[in-house]
């Protein structure tokens, strides 16, 4: 279970530390900041502005998937 909602003022490093699954979401959206040295200083909103991505849409995606590993195949019982 994840502790809190991701917001636009969180740094990329904070998000990745708390939410390792966020790397996949960022990369899927074409954001290559996952391995960048600036992640300690750059907020999600700043990164979105650089990549031309909607902060609101990315936040919705990150928070919708918060703590969820569902979506794969379900095993019958």
VEXVEX-620202 format. One line per 8 residues: number of its first residue (from 0); their letters; for each residue x, y, z of N, C-alpha, C, CB. Coordinates in nm, 3 decimals. Glycine has a CB too. Example, Ala and Ser with C-alpha at 12.3 -4.5 7.8 and 13.67 -1.06 7.14 Angstrom:
REM residues 2
0	AS	1.319 -0.569 0.780 1.230 -0.450 0.780 1.320 -0.330 0.780 1.131 -0.447 0.905; 1.285 -0.225 0.708 1.367 -0.106 0.714 1.290 0.003 0.787 1.408 -0.060 0.572
END
This chain:
REM residues 77
0	XXXXXXXX	0.084 -0.118 0.000 0.000 0.000 0.000 0.088 0.124 0.000 -0.095 0.000 0.121; 0.058 0.221 -0.086 0.135 0.343 -0.096 0.087 0.442 0.009 0.123 0.404 -0.237; 0.178 0.525 0.055 0.147 0.612 0.167 0.071 0.739 0.131 0.273 0.648 0.236; 0.096 0.796 0.015 0.033 0.924 -0.014 0.016 0.945 -0.164 0.114 1.037 0.045; -0.057 1.048 -0.196 -0.082 1.084 -0.335 0.037 1.164 -0.389 -0.213 1.166 -0.348; 0.075 1.135 -0.512 0.180 1.209 -0.580 0.124 1.345 -0.617 0.233 1.133 -0.706; 0.205 1.452 -0.602 0.159 1.584 -0.646 0.265 1.651 -0.731 0.124 1.672 -0.525; 0.229 1.760 -0.794 0.313 1.828 -0.892 0.441 1.887 -0.833 0.235 1.936 -0.958
8	XXXXXXXX	0.443 1.912 -0.704 0.562 1.973 -0.642 0.661 1.870 -0.590 0.521 2.063 -0.529; 0.629 1.741 -0.601 0.723 1.636 -0.564 0.835 1.633 -0.667 0.653 1.498 -0.555; 0.957 1.608 -0.621 1.066 1.591 -0.717 1.053 1.453 -0.781 1.205 1.609 -0.650; 1.113 1.440 -0.897 1.112 1.310 -0.965 1.179 1.206 -0.877 1.184 1.320 -1.103; 1.288 1.243 -0.810 1.358 1.149 -0.721 1.268 1.102 -0.607 1.485 1.214 -0.664; 1.192 1.192 -0.547 1.100 1.154 -0.440 0.996 1.054 -0.491 1.030 1.278 -0.382; 0.942 1.084 -0.607 0.839 0.997 -0.665 0.896 0.858 -0.692 0.783 1.057 -0.795; 1.015 0.853 -0.754 1.074 0.723 -0.787 1.114 0.645 -0.662 1.197 0.743 -0.875
16	XXXXXXXX	1.156 0.714 -0.557 1.193 0.646 -0.433 1.071 0.584 -0.365 1.261 0.744 -0.337; 0.960 0.655 -0.370 0.838 0.606 -0.305 0.757 0.513 -0.394 0.751 0.723 -0.264; 0.770 0.534 -0.525 0.686 0.462 -0.621 0.771 0.407 -0.735 0.576 0.554 -0.676; 0.843 0.299 -0.715 0.926 0.244 -0.822 0.849 0.218 -0.952 0.990 0.116 -0.776; 0.719 0.189 -0.942 0.637 0.167 -1.061 0.621 0.293 -1.145 0.501 0.114 -1.021; 0.651 0.409 -1.088 0.639 0.535 -1.160 0.737 0.543 -1.276 0.661 0.653 -1.066; 0.851 0.475 -1.266 0.949 0.476 -1.374 0.887 0.427 -1.504 1.070 0.389 -1.338; 0.812 0.319 -1.495 0.747 0.264 -1.615 0.648 0.364 -1.675 0.674 0.133 -1.581
24	XXXXXXXX	0.574 0.433 -1.589 0.475 0.530 -1.635 0.544 0.648 -1.702 0.388 0.578 -1.518; 0.651 0.698 -1.641 0.724 0.811 -1.699 0.786 0.774 -1.834 0.833 0.859 -1.602; 0.849 0.659 -1.840 0.911 0.615 -1.965 0.805 0.594 -2.074 0.990 0.484 -1.942; 0.693 0.538 -2.037 0.583 0.517 -2.133 0.539 0.649 -2.195 0.464 0.448 -2.064; 0.547 0.756 -2.118 0.507 0.889 -2.168 0.622 0.962 -2.237 0.455 0.973 -2.053; 0.736 0.895 -2.253 0.850 0.955 -2.324 0.936 1.044 -2.237 0.801 1.033 -2.439; 0.921 1.034 -2.107 1.001 1.115 -2.015 1.124 1.034 -1.975 0.917 1.157 -1.888; 1.240 1.078 -2.019 1.364 1.005 -1.993 1.435 1.057 -1.869 1.456 1.015 -2.114
32	XXXXXXXX	1.361 1.121 -1.782 1.419 1.179 -1.662 1.446 1.073 -1.555 1.329 1.286 -1.606; 1.408 0.952 -1.579 1.425 0.844 -1.481 1.572 0.829 -1.442 1.370 0.711 -1.536; 1.662 0.839 -1.537 1.804 0.822 -1.509 1.882 0.952 -1.505 1.864 0.733 -1.610; 1.814 1.063 -1.505 1.880 1.194 -1.511 1.928 1.239 -1.373 1.785 1.298 -1.571; 2.041 1.306 -1.370 2.096 1.358 -1.244 2.011 1.471 -1.185 2.238 1.408 -1.266; 1.927 1.532 -1.264 1.844 1.645 -1.217 1.722 1.599 -1.140 1.800 1.730 -1.335; 1.697 1.469 -1.132 1.577 1.421 -1.064 1.570 1.465 -0.918 1.570 1.271 -1.072; 1.683 1.490 -0.857 1.684 1.535 -0.716 1.629 1.676 -0.701 1.826 1.528 -0.659
40	XXXXXXXX	1.634 1.753 -0.809 1.597 1.895 -0.802 1.472 1.931 -0.880 1.710 1.978 -0.850; 1.441 1.853 -0.981 1.332 1.886 -1.074 1.199 1.830 -1.023 1.362 1.830 -1.214; 1.098 1.916 -1.017 0.966 1.871 -0.975 0.895 1.804 -1.093 0.881 1.989 -0.921; 0.790 1.732 -1.060 0.711 1.669 -1.165 0.656 1.774 -1.260 0.596 1.586 -1.103; 0.608 1.886 -1.207 0.554 1.993 -1.291 0.660 2.048 -1.385 0.497 2.106 -1.204; 0.782 2.066 -1.335 0.891 2.117 -1.420 0.926 2.018 -1.530 1.016 2.147 -1.335; 0.932 1.890 -1.495 0.963 1.788 -1.595 0.854 1.782 -1.702 0.980 1.652 -1.529; 0.729 1.792 -1.660 0.618 1.791 -1.755 0.628 1.910 -1.851 0.483 1.794 -1.681
48	XXXXXXXX	0.664 2.026 -1.799 0.680 2.144 -1.884 0.791 2.123 -1.986 0.709 2.269 -1.798; 0.901 2.064 -1.944 1.014 2.039 -2.034 0.974 1.941 -2.145 1.134 1.983 -1.956; 0.900 1.837 -2.110 0.862 1.735 -2.207 0.731 1.766 -2.280 0.851 1.603 -2.139; 0.664 1.875 -2.242 0.539 1.911 -2.309 0.425 1.815 -2.277 0.559 1.916 -2.456; 0.423 1.767 -2.154 0.322 1.669 -2.111 0.230 1.737 -2.010 0.390 1.542 -2.048; 0.104 1.705 -2.014 0.007 1.760 -1.920 0.035 1.708 -1.779 -0.136 1.725 -1.964; 0.062 1.798 -1.686 0.085 1.760 -1.548 -0.037 1.694 -1.489 0.123 1.882 -1.464; -0.154 1.749 -1.517 -0.278 1.692 -1.463 -0.301 1.549 -1.512 -0.397 1.779 -1.501
56	XXXXXXXX	-0.277 1.524 -1.640 -0.296 1.389 -1.694 -0.197 1.291 -1.635 -0.284 1.391 -1.847; -0.071 1.334 -1.620 0.030 1.245 -1.563 0.000 1.217 -1.416 0.169 1.306 -1.579; -0.040 1.319 -1.343 -0.077 1.298 -1.203 -0.193 1.200 -1.191 -0.113 1.431 -1.136; -0.291 1.214 -1.278 -0.406 1.123 -1.276 -0.359 0.980 -1.301 -0.512 1.165 -1.380; -0.268 0.963 -1.396 -0.218 0.829 -1.427 -0.137 0.772 -1.310 -0.131 0.833 -1.555; -0.049 0.852 -1.254 0.032 0.806 -1.140 -0.054 0.770 -1.020 0.133 0.913 -1.101; -0.151 0.852 -0.992 -0.235 0.830 -0.873 -0.343 0.725 -0.895 -0.299 0.960 -0.831; -0.383 0.705 -1.018 -0.481 0.599 -1.048 -0.417 0.463 -1.024 -0.532 0.610 -1.195
64	XXXXXXXX	-0.291 0.451 -1.056 -0.222 0.323 -1.042 -0.157 0.309 -0.906 -0.117 0.308 -1.151; -0.177 0.406 -0.821 -0.114 0.408 -0.689 -0.138 0.278 -0.612 -0.166 0.525 -0.608; -0.029 0.208 -0.585 -0.037 0.088 -0.504 -0.100 -0.032 -0.572 -0.111 0.117 -0.383; -0.132 -0.018 -0.698 -0.204 -0.126 -0.767 -0.109 -0.208 -0.853 -0.316 -0.070 -0.852; -0.119 -0.335 -0.841 -0.046 -0.426 -0.931 -0.148 -0.506 -1.010 0.051 -0.521 -0.851; -0.272 -0.464 -1.007 -0.377 -0.534 -1.079 -0.367 -0.507 -1.227 -0.516 -0.493 -1.027; -0.442 -0.581 -1.302 -0.445 -0.559 -1.446 -0.385 -0.677 -1.522 -0.370 -0.432 -1.481; -0.312 -0.762 -1.453 -0.258 -0.881 -1.517 -0.362 -0.990 -1.521 -0.134 -0.929 -1.444
72	XXXXX	-0.318 -1.106 -1.556 -0.413 -1.217 -1.562 -0.450 -1.261 -1.421 -0.354 -1.337 -1.641; -0.572 -1.301 -1.406 -0.620 -1.347 -1.277 -0.617 -1.498 -1.275 -0.762 -1.295 -1.247; -0.575 -1.551 -1.163 -0.574 -1.697 -1.150 -0.712 -1.745 -1.104 -0.463 -1.744 -1.050; -0.763 -1.845 -1.169 -0.892 -1.900 -1.122 -0.873 -1.972 -0.990 -0.953 -1.996 -1.227; -0.974 -1.966 -0.909 -0.970 -2.036 -0.779 -1.063 -2.152 -0.781 -1.006 -1.942 -0.663
END
